[in-house]
Amino acid sequence: MSKPKSVTVDDPDNYEALSVPFESADAANAEVAAFWEDVRLARQKHKLADVHVIVYTSFKSGGEVKHAATFGHYGDGALGMIMCADSIAEEAKSWRKFIFAQRQPEVKHD
């Protein structure tokens, strides 16, 4: 049995709709807080001991659009950084394959 697959969802139309900044930091914080509760419930439903989620959002403030990243970890807090490092390594491997394929399309890279 292989490990569960990572997922990247590329949905441009939905992404564009979701990229509209929140009207304020308070509005963004309220939605992120509600999202954390949804994640907590999904973790329980699907019996996942450790879950780490990174959220990047935008909101209006003083006539400008601000951006903020935050994260939520559910489970063994000591694993949060390890989980992020593993994910970054996997993402980097995918990007290396993509970049190599663009430069050397006739050569396969594993």
Secondary structure by P-SEA (a helix, b strand, c coil): cccbbbbbbbcaaaaaaaccccccaaaaaaaaaaaaaaaaaaaaaacccbbbbbbbbbbbcccbbbbbbbbcccccccaaaaaaaaaaaaaaaaaaaaaaaaaccccccc
